[in-house]
Amino acid sequence: IAIGQSGASLKEFEGKLSGNYDSEMIADVLNAIGTGEQPKVWSWDIGDFSMDEHNDLACVVRYSKEKSKKCSIFFFTDINGTLTLVGNVQKPCVD
């Protein structure tokens, strides 16, 4: 029996981020992703992408209501203690 991947719920994603960011920074991310479209987080990475000695975040999100085979990639940079959305692109994805 094969079980397909389903991505992490926002609640699960929030739990994963809590070891690296405070609740206000996590709220910045969740607000940018949006909660009303049933998002699932398929992948994420934390690192100093902006080379300013503060951890940034990149994540891949797929919306359950999205009918096309696309995912959204979000890029956040820690600017003065907030995770600021600095990029968001859509790319094709494969189930």
N, C-alpha and C positions, 0 to 999 in steps of 0.2 A: 504494500500500500504506500503510495507516495502522497505526502502532504505538501501542498503548495505554500510558498512564503506569503505572508500577509502584511509585513511591515509592522512597525511599532505604533501603538496608539499614542496620542499626545501625552496621556498620563504616564505611559511607560517611558517615553522620550524625556519627559520632565524629570523622572526619577534618575535616568542616566546622566542628565546634565547637572543634577543637584550636587554631585561631587566636585564639580569644577566652577559652578557659578551660583550666585545668590539668587533668591526668589525674584528680585526685581529684574535682574538680567534675563532670567528664564522667561519672565512675563514679556520682555521685549521681543523675544524670539516667537513665543506663542502668538502674540498679537500680530506680528508680521506674517506668520504662516496662515493665520485665521483658523477659527474653530468650527465655523458653521458648515464647512464643506466636507466634513468627515475625512480629514487628512490622515494619512499614514506615513510615517517616516521610515524610509527604506535604508538609508545610510547616513552617516555623519562622521565628521572628523573635527578634532579640536587641535589647534596648533597656532603658532605665532606667524600667521600668513602675512601680516602687515609689517613684520620685523620691528615691532615697537616694544617687545618684551612683555606683551599681554596676550593671553590666549584668545584666539578668534574661533569662529565656528563656520563650518560649511555643512549643509544637509540637503538630502534629496527627499522630496515629498511627492506623494501621489495622492490625488484627491479621489475619494470613492465615487463622487458624483460625476467625475470627468469621464466622458464617453470616449474620447480619443485616447490613443496609446501615447500619452505624453506624461512627463514628470517635470516638476519644478525644482530647480537647484537654487538654494538660497545661500548667500554669502554674508556673514556678519563679522564686523570688526569691533573690538572693544575700544570705544572712544569715551574717555572720561567716565568709566564705570557703567556705561550702557552698551549693550550689544546692538549696534546700529546696522541696519540692512544697507549694504553697499552694492549689492548685485542680486539679480534674480533673472534666471534664464529658463526657458522651457526647451526640453529636448525629447526626442522620441525614446520610448522605453519598450522593453520586451517583457511580456509576462512569463 
